[in-house]
Amino acid sequence: MTGALPLLGIKVIDFTQVYLGPSCTQFLGDYGADVIKVERPGTGDLSRTSIPDADGLDNPIFQSINRNKRSVSIDSRTEQGKEVLRTLITEADVVVSNFRSGVMERMGFGYEDIKAFNPRIIWASGTGFGEEGPYSHKGGQDVIAQAYSGVMWRRESAEIPLSVYPTTLCDYTTGMHLLQGILMALIARNTTGEGQKVQVTMYDSMLHMQMQEASMQLNRGFEINWASMPLSGVFATKDGAVCMVGAFKQNPLHSISLALGLPEDLSLREEFTTQEKQFGQRPALQAIFRDQFATDTTEHWVTRLEAQDILCAPVHSLVEALADEQTAVNKMILDIEHPTTGKVRALGPPIRLSATPATLRLPAPTLGQHNREVLVEHGYDDAAVDELGVAGVLR
């Protein structure tokens, strides 16, 4: 039997857009928080218009990270709009944003501004680089954070051209750090009765993700590169590719030699007898592996490697991963009915709670869909809502 959702009763005023912030606030909504998404009239969250799509403002990109939220479209540049937002925030537990540093303060909704009338508020902000420092004026963007943090520089070898990581690694990681900070602040408030400021940056998140590599660099002056391990790699087969990790065994090269059906045990060769020698001879080892993997199919080699307890996997495309039986068993794809676009398919939350699991309560909102509903809940009558609409504050 399941209990109440863990975040039931928590009210979130969500100023976020694009990916970093919305990925965080969608998690809050999935587990019960009432997330009120504040959007600019007319265009809304930038992800509503980030790609040309038949569904326009309700495209799949937007819908993928905005379920379990309600949308209000308020012109925050007007004093009437600011007053509406202050009314919403007065009853809120959390305010979340991912604007450039200083934007919320200029709007009149910085931490000190809000704390003055709601001392229990948890004010959470995700930025590119933080409030201070030489890059504080820069906007936070995934690819830029990859470049500044060293993530983009690190690749298997210097011969491989520098490139952009094709998934929004920085946005998602920073969004999850923002989520963790909010949850910790909520727990702390249960003890202290007071809110606090929560700040994360894309720059810090990307540095922190490299904690092992940074520790080796800081303490030993040595670059550790997991992509250049001598017994690991990605190898083309007759019909695809295999990823192999030759590690976590006393003599993985012996097992690899058996799995690949090589005429000799490579671990007995003088030039490969120690890990240090294997690092020095990586090009020769990798050439042997490449030649052998190319002689048969992916399925053949995965079967043989697994028989020797060598970690391995076929290299799937996203299409293949989404269609994989494991994806279905894990119930990772949701079918969501949307009021204007019909059935939408999206990924579900990866965190499973046995007693209080995530729920799908609301599809991603249309722009301003909940203007009247939310304002009436916060003390406005229908006439007052109509008046704000005529004045252009609500659109």
C-alpha positions in Angstrom: 0.0 0.0 0.0 1.4 3.4 -0.9 1.3 6.5 1.3 1.0 10.2 0.6 3.5 11.6 -1.9 6.6 12.8 -0.1 6.4 16.4 -1.2 2.6 16.8 -0.8 1.9 20.2 0.7 5.0 21.8 -0.7 4.3 24.8 -2.9 6.9 25.8 -5.5 6.9 29.1 -7.5 8.9 28.1 -10.6 10.6 30.9 -12.6 12.8 28.4 -14.5 13.1 27.8 -18.2 14.9 25.7 -20.8 16.3 22.6 -19.1 18.4 23.1 -15.9 15.6 24.5 -13.8 12.6 22.7 -15.3 14.3 19.3 -14.9 14.6 20.1 -11.2 11.1 21.3 -10.7 9.6 18.5 -12.7 11.1 16.1 -10.1 9.5 18.2 -7.3 6.1 17.9 -9.1 6.5 14.2 -9.8 6.7 13.5 -6.1 3.8 15.7 -5.0 4.8 19.3 -4.9 2.4 21.9 -6.3 4.6 23.6 -8.9 3.3 26.9 -10.3 5.3 27.7 -13.4 5.6 31.5 -14.0 6.0 32.2 -17.8 6.3 35.4 -19.9 3.0 36.2 -21.7 2.9 35.3 -25.4 6.0 33.1 -25.7 6.5 31.4 -22.3 9.5 29.3 -21.4 12.2 29.5 -24.1 11.9 25.7 -24.6 8.4 26.3 -26.0 10.1 27.9 -29.1 13.5 26.2 -29.1 12.7 24.0 -32.1 10.3 24.3 -35.0 7.5 21.8 -34.3 4.0 21.1 -35.4 2.8 21.4 -31.8 4.3 24.9 -31.5 4.4 26.1 -27.9 3.5 22.6 -26.7 6.2 20.7 -28.5 7.8 17.5 -27.2 10.9 19.3 -25.8 8.8 21.5 -23.5 6.5 18.6 -22.6 9.4 16.3 -21.6 10.4 18.5 -18.6 7.2 20.3 -17.5 4.6 17.7 -16.5 3.0 18.0 -13.0 3.1 21.8 -13.2 0.5 24.6 -13.6 1.3 27.5 -15.8 0.5 31.2 -15.1 1.5 33.8 -17.7 2.2 37.0 -15.9 3.8 40.2 -17.1 6.3 40.7 -14.3 7.4 44.0 -15.7 4.3 45.7 -14.4 3.7 46.6 -10.8 0.4 44.8 -10.9 2.2 41.7 -12.1 4.8 42.0 -9.4 2.0 42.3 -6.8 0.4 39.1 -8.1 3.7 37.3 -7.8 4.3 38.6 -4.3 0.9 37.2 -3.4 1.8 33.7 -4.8 5.2 33.8 -3.1 3.8 34.7 0.3 2.2 31.3 0.5 5.1 29.4 -1.1 7.7 27.1 0.3 10.2 27.3 -2.5 11.1 29.8 -5.3 13.3 28.4 -8.1 15.0 30.3 -10.9 17.8 29.7 -13.4 18.3 33.2 -14.8 21.6 34.9 -15.1 23.0 36.1 -11.7 21.2 39.3 -10.6 18.1 39.0 -12.7 15.8 37.9 -9.8 17.2 40.8 -7.7 16.4 43.3 -10.5 12.9 41.9 -10.7 12.5 42.5 -7.0 12.5 38.8 -6.1 16.0 38.3 -4.8 16.4 36.2 -1.6 16.5 39.2 0.7 13.5 40.8 -1.0 11.4 37.6 -0.5 12.8 36.7 3.0 11.5 40.1 4.2 7.9 38.9 3.8 8.3 35.1 3.8 11.2 34.1 6.2 10.4 30.4 5.6 11.2 30.7 1.9 13.7 28.4 0.3 15.2 30.5 -2.6 16.9 28.3 -5.1 19.0 29.5 -8.0 20.9 27.7 -10.7 23.3 29.9 -12.7 26.3 29.4 -15.1 29.0 30.6 -12.8 27.6 32.2 -9.6 27.2 35.7 -8.2 30.9 36.6 -8.1 34.0 36.1 -10.2 35.2 36.9 -13.7 32.5 34.9 -15.4 29.5 35.9 -13.2 28.1 38.1 -15.9 27.9 35.3 -18.4 24.8 33.3 -19.1 24.7 29.7 -18.2 24.6 27.4 -21.1 25.4 23.7 -21.3 28.0 23.8 -24.1 29.7 26.8 -22.6 30.0 25.1 -19.2 31.5 22.0 -20.9 34.2 24.3 -22.5 35.1 26.2 -19.3 35.1 23.3 -16.9 37.6 21.0 -18.7 34.9 18.5 -19.6 35.1 19.3 -23.3 38.9 19.1 -23.4 39.0 15.6 -22.0 38.7 12.9 -24.6 40.2 9.5 -25.4 43.3 11.0 -27.0 44.6 14.3 -28.2 44.2 13.1 -31.8 40.4 13.1 -31.5 39.0 16.5 -32.4 37.4 18.6 -29.7 33.6 18.4 -29.9 30.4 19.1 -28.0 28.9 16.3 -25.9 25.6 15.6 -27.7 23.4 15.3 -24.6 22.8 18.2 -22.2 25.1 16.8 -19.6 25.7 20.1 -17.7 22.0 21.2 -17.5 20.8 17.9 -16.2 23.6 17.4 -13.7 23.2 20.9 -12.3 19.4 20.5 -12.2 19.9 17.4 -10.1 22.3 19.3 -7.8 19.7 22.1 -7.5 17.0 19.5 -6.6 19.3 18.0 -3.9 19.9 21.4 -2.4 16.2 22.2 -2.2 15.4 18.9 -0.5 18.2 19.4 2.0 16.9 22.9 2.7 13.4 21.6 3.3 14.7 19.0 5.7 16.8 21.7 7.5 13.7 24.0 7.8 11.9 21.2 9.6 14.5 21.7 12.4 15.1 25.5 12.3 11.8 26.8 11.1 13.7 29.1 8.7 14.3 29.0 5.0 17.6 29.7 3.3 19.3 30.4 0.0 20.3 27.5 -2.2 22.7 28.1 -5.1 24.3 25.9 -7.7 26.3 26.6 -10.8 26.9 24.7 -14.0 30.6 25.4 -13.6 30.8 23.9 -10.1 28.7 20.9 -11.1 31.0 20.1 -14.0 34.1 20.4 -11.9 32.6 18.3 -9.2 31.7 15.6 -11.6 35.4 15.3 -12.3 36.3 14.8 -8.6 38.5 11.7 -9.2 40.3 13.3 -12.1 40.7 16.6 -10.3 42.1 14.9 -7.2 44.8 13.1 -9.2 45.7 16.3 -11.0 45.8 18.4 -7.8 47.7 15.8 -5.7 49.8 13.9 -8.2 50.0 16.2 -11.2 48.7 13.3 -13.2 45.8 13.2 -15.7 43.6 10.1 -15.2 41.6 9.4 -18.3 39.0 6.6 -18.1 38.5 6.6 -21.8 42.2 5.7 -22.5 42.4 2.6 -20.3 44.4 0.0 -22.2 41.9 -2.9 -21.9 38.7 -0.9 -22.5 37.2 0.7 -25.5 34.6 0.7 -28.3 35.3 -1.7 -31.1 33.5 -2.1 -34.5 32.1 -5.5 -35.3 30.6 -6.9 -38.5 27.2 -5.4 -37.7 27.7 -2.7 -35.1 30.0 -2.1 -32.1 30.9 -3.5 -28.7 31.9 -1.6 -25.7 34.3 -3.5 -23.5 35.7 -2.7 -20.0 38.7 -4.9 -19.1 38.8 -4.2 -15.3 37.8 -5.5 -11.9 39.5 -8.9 -12.4 42.9 -10.1 -11.3 44.0 -10.7 -14.9 41.5 -9.2 -17.3 43.8 -9.5 -20.3 43.9 -13.3 -19.9 40.1 -13.4 -19.9 39.9 -11.1 -22.9 42.3 -13.3 -24.8 40.1 -16.3 -24.1 36.9 -14.5 -25.1 38.4 -13.2 -28.3 39.8 -16.6 -29.2 43.3 -15.3 -29.7 46.0 -17.8 -30.5 47.9 -16.8 -27.4 47.4 -15.4 -23.9 48.4 -11.8 -24.3 48.9 -11.4 -20.6 52.0 -13.7 -20.9 53.7 -11.5 -23.5 56.6 -9.7 -21.9 55.4 -6.3 -23.2 51.9 -6.8 -21.6 52.7 -8.5 -18.3 51.9 -5.5 -16.0 49.3 -2.7 -16.1 52.0 -0.2 -16.5 53.3 -2.0 -19.6 49.8 -2.3 -20.9 49.3 1.5 -20.7 52.6 2.0 -22.5 51.5 -0.5 -25.2 47.9 0.6 -25.5 48.0 1.3 -29.3 49.3 -2.2 -30.0 46.7 -3.9 -27.7 43.9 -1.8 -29.1 44.9 -2.8 -32.7 44.8 -6.5 -31.8 41.3 -6.0 -30.3 40.0 -4.0 -33.2 41.2 -6.6 -35.7 39.6 -9.5 -33.9 36.3 -7.8 -33.1 35.9 -6.9 -36.8 35.7 -10.7 -37.7 32.3 -11.4 -36.2 29.0 -10.0 -35.0 28.2 -7.9 -31.9 26.0 -10.7 -30.5 28.8 -13.2 -30.9 31.3 -11.1 -29.0 29.0 -10.1 -26.2 28.2 -13.7 -25.6 31.9 -14.7 -25.5 32.9 -11.7 -23.3 30.1 -12.4 -20.8 31.2 -16.0 -20.6 34.5 -14.8 -19.3 32.9 -12.3 -17.0 34.2 -9.3 -18.9 32.0 -6.2 -18.7 30.6 -5.4 -22.1 27.6 -4.2 -24.0 26.4 -3.6 -27.6 26.5 0.1 -28.5 22.8 1.0 -28.9 21.3 4.0 -30.7 18.8 6.0 -28.7 16.1 4.4 -30.9 17.3 0.9 -29.9 17.6 1.9 -26.2 14.0 3.2 -26.1 12.8 0.0 -27.7 14.8 -2.2 -25.4 13.0 -4.8 -23.2 14.8 -3.4 -20.2 13.3 0.0 -20.8 9.9 -1.5 -20.8 10.5 -3.7 -17.7 11.7 -0.6 -15.8 8.5 1.3 -16.9 10.7 4.2 -18.1 8.3 5.4 -20.9 5.0 7.2 -20.0 2.0 7.8 -22.1 0.6 11.2 -21.3 -2.7 12.6 -22.5 -2.4 16.3 -23.3 -5.4 18.5 -23.9 -4.2 20.0 -27.2 -1.7 17.6 -28.6 -3.2 14.2 -27.7 -1.0 11.3 -26.5 2.6 12.3 -25.7 5.3 9.8 -24.9 8.0 10.8 -22.4 10.5 9.3 -20.0 9.4 8.7 -16.5 11.4 9.5 -13.3 14.4 7.2 -12.6 13.9 7.2 -8.8 11.7 4.5 -7.4 10.2 4.8 -3.9 8.5 1.7 -2.7 5.9 3.4 -0.5 5.6 6.9 -2.1 6.3 6.5 -5.8 6.1 9.4 -8.3 2.7 10.0 -9.9 1.5 11.5 -13.2 -1.2 14.0 -12.2 -0.9 16.7 -14.8 0.4 16.9 -18.4 2.7 19.8 -19.3 0.5 22.9 -19.2 -0.5 25.1 -22.1 0.8 28.7 -21.7 -1.2 30.4 -19.0 -3.6 27.5 -18.7 -4.0 27.9 -14.9 -4.1 31.7 -14.6 -7.6 31.9 -13.2 -7.4 28.7 -11.2 -4.2 29.7 -9.4 -5.2 33.3 -8.7 -8.6 32.3 -7.3 -6.8 29.9 -5.0 -4.7 32.8 -3.8 -7.6 35.1 -2.9 -8.5 36.8 -6.2 -12.2 36.7 -7.3 -13.2 36.2 -10.9 -13.8 39.9 -11.4 -10.2 40.7 -10.3 -8.8 38.1 -12.6 -10.8 39.5 -15.5 -9.5 43.0 -14.7 -5.9 41.8 -14.7 -6.6 40.2 -18.1 -8.0 43.4 -19.5 -4.9 45.3 -18.2 -2.6 42.8 -20.0 -1.0 41.6 -16.8 -2.4 38.1 -17.5 -2.2 36.8 -21.1 
